[in-house]
Every structure is written in structure tokens, then in C-alpha cells.
Amino acid sequence: MLVPSARSVAATVIARVVAEKAFAAAALDAELERAVQLEARDRALATELVYGTLRLLSWLEARINRHAKRGIEKLDPIVRAHLVLAAYQIFVLTRVPAFAAVSEAVSAIRAARGAQVAGFANAVLRKLAAEPRPAADELARAVFESTDPALRASIERAIGKDAAFALLSSHEGAPPLGIRIEDAADRDAWLARLREARPHGSFEPGRVSPHAVLARSAGKVTDLPGYDEGAWTPQEEGSQLVALALGARPGDVVLDACAGRGNKTGLLARAVGANGAVDAADVHPKKLDRLTRELSRIACRPRSTFAVDWSLGTGGAELSSYDRILIDAPCSGTGTIRRRPELALRRSAADVEELAGLQRAILARAASLLKPGGRLVYAVCSVLREEAEEVLASAAGDAGLEPALFEAGPALAIAAEGETTLRLLPHEHGTDGYFVASLRRRT
């Protein structure tokens, strides 16, 4: 039985992403969970290989095809995966000698598919290894141009060419893991404790959320001190800002309309305190079950949970009952491309159009539950106008909503003066990309 290596784990993940349309992060987590014997250094390398190769996939395949007369499109997925991994190591990873990348790939392909296919791979990869290594700006351009052209054009329309290039052109490994310290006043103390527990990892304070710690090379996050105690929760920093932007106050009655697994619900429950209440809604009952368990771990609980398909109605909820409503709507996820590079390969205009229809329905239905004068935050982890400004333009007015200035400090620190919307962008804020809008129900 072959012992798993960083390279074999990465090849399995890439093959699944390409052949099965798997999500890279979930597939990588599953493979790393199985490869328990991998050291932290090798786990980090596997992660870098997966994310870097997927970001450059189209470019890498084009380079390989120059030396493969029949192309590689019809090759077995695992063979293709080993080829593009080797190409990534040859062109990008300076710490891996080219001859070593070729040798490892050929050996893996021979073990998987035999000597004939291995001979083909050896010939192709040796020709690649003889080519000059591309400069950093060429690699950045390659990542940018590996993005689906229609998606790239939509992002450019939304945020401009320079910002689109900055969002899409990274070829680094996975972004840091976000941690939300439950009591923001304790963040410095937890930074010290986490650094002591993982001296080879990196732990830094976030930039937009006072609760955020950004972790790199920290190993399995749930093994870190404080998790079992409920002192902190894994949560991306931009996601924290979305919940904070609602400005929930002690005593408020709040609805988390698309609660998912409850990361934002927990922040809202802390904000409203014992005299307030938070209800959590989602279309998936299993996510609500997990939400309840997760909030229990941090000694928090929603007042109630209810499964609702907002495209069909309000799920029987009492009308005009909430002081504040958070809608973190289902979306294309284009703002998460740095941690979900497979999205750049297959997100279509039809997907976005369908999602925009759902977003308009959620906004209209959930807004009917807001008290007159109540506050609502609409957010998507997308940078596309079709899911942001255009949804507001077509649905907010009909739902009785009007723009309102942000009330929460973290959001006010980012939004331009007098603006009622903001965008988070990775190259500016260190977070995933989000669009966030502050609204009020007309009295």
C-alpha cells in the first residue's frame, strides 16, 4: 500500500475537482483527514499545490498541450492531475527542483497507469522542465486569464479592471483561516495563547473585525486550545464583518434569514444579550441542527429555528416582528475565489441570473417581517453587480426598503462617508469579497 504524500493527496483532489466537479476545499479536507500520518509541513504543501495548480489550471494545460500531440483532454483524470501538478512545481515552486518534480510525477503515473503512459509523461515533462521559468508578473497574468472569460468580464464591470486583476491574479496557496474570538476584549490574550500552542504557525489580528484572528499553518483548527471551551469559533473575517454591520443592540429581536450553520447567528446572539432574541432560518433543516449544536458549544442559543424556502413564502413567521434582519443570501461566491479557485473555472451567467432571482425573492419576503423603521442588512459573498446593486434596484423599493447609513463601527470604518453600501475586497481588506448594503423599512 502506497504511503500518502503531499503530492498524492493534491493529485487526488485535483482529479476530483476536474472530473467530478467537487469543491476543492471539501475534497482537500477529506483527503487530509484520511492522510493522518502527514506532518504539518506536508499538509501545508498539499494545500499550496491544490490551490496554486487550480488557479493556473488552464494555463498549465495549455503549456503541456504544446508538447502532447493529441492533447491531454482525453487522459485519465489522475494522469492529468499528476501532469498539471508537475507543471506547477516546475514553473512556480522554486524550492522543488524540476528534475524532482518530473521524477515524482512519472513514478506516480507508472504506479497508477503503467509504463507506457509513464513514458509519455516523462517525455512531455522533460520538455517543460527545459523551458525558462516565467516571471512573477507573467504568472499573475496567467492566473487572471485562466478565469472563465465571461466571469472575468462581469467582475471587471463590477469593480473595475485593476481591482478585478488584483482579485483574480493571485497564485499563492490557501488564504488564512479566520477565527472569531467570542469576546473581542480577549483577542490579544488569545493571540498569545495560540502562538504559544503552535510556535511554527502564524496568528495575526484581523483588519476589519475586532474579533478576528488570522491563522496560517496552524494544523487542525479544532485541536487548538480554546475551541472545546467555546472561547472562539472558526469564521472568515469578512463573514464576521457582515454580521457586525447589522448593528444589533442589547434587547433587539433579530432574524438571521439565511443562517446556514450559524456563524453569524452566534455573533448576533452575543450582541442582543439575554434581553434580546435571535431567530435563525434556513432552507436546509440539517444546517439548522448543526447551528443549534454549534451555538451550544459557545454557550449560546437562538430563540427559535425554522426551515423556510423564501422563494415560496415566509414559512409561517409572524409578520412585522423583527427589529433587525440579516440576509446573507445564497450567491455565486465570486468573492471567495481565493479559497474556492474552482469557481473561476465553471461559474456561468445562467447560474448568476437564477441566483439573482432567488436573492430578490428572499429580500422581498424577509423584509415583510421587519418592523416599520427596522434595519436590514443585505449581503452576498459576491462582487458581481447582478447580485448586488441590481438586486437592490429591482427589489428593495417594492419591499418597502430605503437606503440607510450604517450604524456599526466596523462597517462605518470601511464605508465611504455618506454611503449605504460597501464592498470588502481581498487585496484591500484581507477578507473574502463581499457586497453589504444597509437598509431601513419605511415607516
Beta strands, then each sheet from edge to edge (+ up, - down):
strand 1: 177-181
strand 2: 202-205
strand 3: 212-216
strand 4: 232-234
strand 5: 253-256
strand 6: 277-282
strand 7: 304-307
strand 8: 322-328
strand 9: 370-380
strand 10: 401-403
strand 11: 421-424
strand 12: 434-441
sheet 1: 2+ 3- 1+ 4-
sheet 2: 7+ 6+ 5+ 8+ 9+ 12- 10+
sheet 3: 7+ 6+ 5+ 8+ 9+ 12- 11+
end
